[in-house]
Amino acid sequence: MVILSLTVLMFVFTLVNLLFLRPLTEPVPAPPTAVCIPLRNEERNVSKLVTSLKAALTDECHVYLYEDRSEDGTYQALVQAIAGDSRFTIFHGVPLPEGWAGKVHACHQLATRTTEPYILFLDADVTIDPTFIGRLHGTLVREDAVFLSGFPRFPTPTWLGKLLIPMQHVLIAQHLPLFWRKVRHPAFAAANGMNVLVERASYDDVGGHASIHDSLIDDIDLCRAFKRRKKITSLVNVSPYITCDMYATNEEVWNGFSKNVFKGMNEAVGIALYFFLYYGTQLSAFVVCLVRLDWISFLACLSVLLARLAIDVKSGGRHFWLHPFSLIAYLSLLSSAVIRKWRRKPISWKGRTYH
């Protein structure tokens, strides 16, 4: 009965919370915007990225690409895909300074080399709808914000990706009170670095990426920097208009999430324990259902699955029925990250090592 009560409460909170995940507005004419994209070892994503950007750019937008000393054919792929289009500029990367995280330094370089009054940071593995930039600007005005972000739709070609990647939407829907998304306190920071639109004046005022130079969770930490300066940030539903092909292999999925799953909790053991208990409760519902199937255990499982279904409907997901296995994978990932931190073992990502 306790597990049923808890899972029903989780279900109700999820449904109510999703009501406050607002959609993007209709597109508006975009003001001058620097579309800034860091790239390191992104050869496989360049063609579809540039193709989608060409269809989305307006006269007021320019794309700046920071080729961060890739070890594959990223630069050659960029030159071929851009094909002389004057709306694109490629910056050659400089050596990574001591004490900087790779992506943060790349974003800092892009911001300091551009002048437009708005900056849209995108990851290299996204593709965007032709109306996406205009919709972001319309939504920024509606939200009365200077920082806007959201979680894309995620194709999941690998089995581990199907389990772990959609959990990003689950974590937001079940743990961030979206009705307080604009509260100006760092505790309510939520963002996704795959797409972040900022007003440059506010970005400069908070210190930009230089203020978070060693961060491995740059999106959350940049959002926290805005909130510390009492700037309004917002998180909205962008998934119908942007797709992100995050990871191509199971190894990339595991390593990619390993480097930030515990970091996103400020490496606080108490917060990690909360997540263990929360998702352990959900997993317990399925275990009890397997051991002793009755109406109480069935309704507990149904509450968990319906909550996940509601999240998938909102985010464009399709694998809610895999949620029990997602729970096992997520709890295993979090355990591994906590143990790795305790043992002070580094993690490698795109040819660079982080602690």
PEJO-V410440 format. One record per pair of residues at least 6 apart in sequence whose ideal C-beta (glycine too) atoms are under 6 Angstrom apart, sorted by sequence separation. I is the first residue (numbers start at 1). J is the second residue. D is the distance in Angstrom with one decimal. If there is no record, write none. Layout:
# PEJO-V410440
I;J;D
I;J;D
This chain:
# PEJO-V410440
82;88;4.5
96;102;5.8
156;162;4.3
212;218;6.0
215;221;4.2
247;253;4.5
265;271;4.1
67;74;5.9
226;233;5.1
265;272;5.7
346;353;4.9
347;354;5.7
67;75;5.0
140;148;4.9
180;188;5.5
289;297;4.2
312;320;4.7
96;105;5.7
156;165;5.2
212;221;4.2
247;256;5.5
288;297;4.6
346;355;4.8
53;63;5.6
212;222;5.8
223;233;5.3
154;165;4.7
309;320;4.4
78;90;5.7
289;301;4.8
308;320;4.3
107;121;5.9
176;190;4.8
211;225;5.2
285;300;3.9
286;301;5.6
308;323;4.4
285;301;5.0
151;168;5.7
151;169;5.7
206;225;4.5
285;304;5.5
206;226;5.4
282;304;4.8
67;90;5.8
206;229;4.9
69;93;4.4
62;87;5.8
63;88;4.8
64;89;5.2
65;90;5.0
66;91;4.8
67;92;5.9
68;93;4.1
193;218;5.6
35;61;5.8
67;93;5.7
193;219;3.4
192;219;5.7
30;58;5.1
32;60;4.7
33;61;4.7
35;63;4.5
36;64;5.1
37;65;5.2
38;66;4.7
39;67;5.6
40;68;4.0
191;219;4.2
31;60;6.0
41;70;5.0
43;72;4.4
191;220;6.0
202;231;5.3
30;60;5.4
34;64;5.8
38;68;5.7
40;70;5.3
41;71;5.8
43;73;4.6
57;87;5.4
30;61;5.9
41;72;5.1
43;74;4.9
46;77;3.9
50;81;3.9
189;220;5.5
42;74;5.2
46;78;5.6
191;223;4.1
43;77;5.0
47;81;5.2
189;223;4.1
39;74;5.4
46;81;5.3
189;224;4.3
68;106;4.9
186;224;4.1
189;227;5.6
286;324;4.6
66;106;4.7
151;192;4.8
186;227;4.9
149;191;4.0
152;194;5.7
185;227;5.9
186;228;5.6
66;109;5.6
149;192;5.2
184;227;5.3
216;259;5.6
217;260;4.9
66;110;5.1
216;260;5.6
283;327;4.4
190;235;4.8
282;327;5.7
64;110;5.4
184;230;4.7
217;263;4.9
149;196;4.8
195;242;5.8
216;263;5.2
217;264;5.2
279;327;5.2
148;197;4.6
64;114;5.6
182;232;5.3
194;244;5.0
147;198;5.2
182;234;5.4
279;331;5.9
146;199;4.1
181;234;5.6
181;235;5.1
146;202;4.0
140;197;6.0
136;197;4.8
38;103;5.6
272;338;5.6
38;106;3.3
126;194;5.6
38;107;5.9
123;194;4.3
56;128;5.3
261;333;5.7
122;195;5.7
261;334;5.6
36;110;3.8
56;130;4.9
267;341;6.0
49;124;5.8
52;127;4.1
55;130;4.5
121;196;4.5
262;337;3.9
52;128;5.1
56;132;5.7
239;315;4.9
257;333;5.7
261;337;4.9
262;338;5.7
56;133;5.6
120;197;4.9
239;316;4.9
45;124;5.2
48;127;5.3
119;198;5.3
147;226;4.8
258;337;5.4
262;341;5.8
34;114;4.0
45;125;4.6
119;200;5.7
165;246;5.8
34;116;4.0
42;124;4.0
33;116;5.6
36;119;5.7
117;200;5.2
32;116;4.4
32;117;5.8
33;118;4.4
34;119;5.0
35;120;4.9
36;121;5.3
37;122;5.0
39;124;4.5
146;231;5.2
150;235;6.0
147;233;3.8
148;234;5.5
149;235;5.8
150;236;4.9
153;239;4.3
161;247;5.9
31;118;5.9
33;120;5.5
37;124;5.6
145;232;4.5
152;239;5.7
144;232;6.0
145;233;5.8
150;238;3.3
259;347;4.9
145;234;4.3
164;253;5.7
258;347;5.8
152;242;4.3
153;243;4.9
154;244;5.8
155;245;5.6
160;250;4.2
259;349;5.7
143;234;4.1
152;243;5.7
152;244;4.2
158;250;4.9
161;253;4.9
160;253;4.5
164;257;5.8
111;208;5.5
139;236;5.7
108;209;4.0
107;209;4.7
108;210;5.6
30;133;5.1
27;131;4.3
30;134;5.3
104;209;5.0
28;134;5.4
27;134;3.0
30;137;5.0
27;135;4.9
28;137;5.5
104;213;5.8
132;241;4.5
25;135;5.9
28;138;4.0
132;242;5.8
24;135;4.0
104;215;5.7
129;241;4.0
25;138;3.6
100;213;4.9
101;214;5.6
25;139;4.9
101;215;5.8
104;218;4.9
128;242;5.0
24;139;4.9
99;214;5.7
101;216;5.7
103;218;5.9
126;242;5.7
127;243;5.1
25;142;5.5
126;244;4.8
125;244;5.6
125;245;5.0
173;311;4.7
216;354;5.8
170;311;5.6
169;311;5.3
169;315;4.2
166;317;4.8
18;173;5.7
17;173;5.8
21;178;5.3
162;319;5.2
20;178;3.8
14;173;5.4
20;179;4.5
167;326;5.8
14;174;5.5
17;178;5.2
163;325;5.4
153;316;4.1
163;326;4.5
167;330;5.3
164;329;5.3
163;329;4.2
22;236;5.2
23;237;5.2
21;237;4.8
102;352;5.3
6;281;5.3
7;285;5.5
71;351;5.8
3;284;5.7
3;285;5.3
4;296;5.2
11;303;4.2
18;310;6.0
7;300;4.6
14;307;4.2
4;299;5.8
8;303;5.1
11;306;5.9
15;310;5.8
4;300;4.4
7;303;4.1
11;307;4.4
14;310;5.9
18;314;5.3
3;300;5.0
7;304;5.3
10;307;5.9
41;350;5.3
40;350;5.2
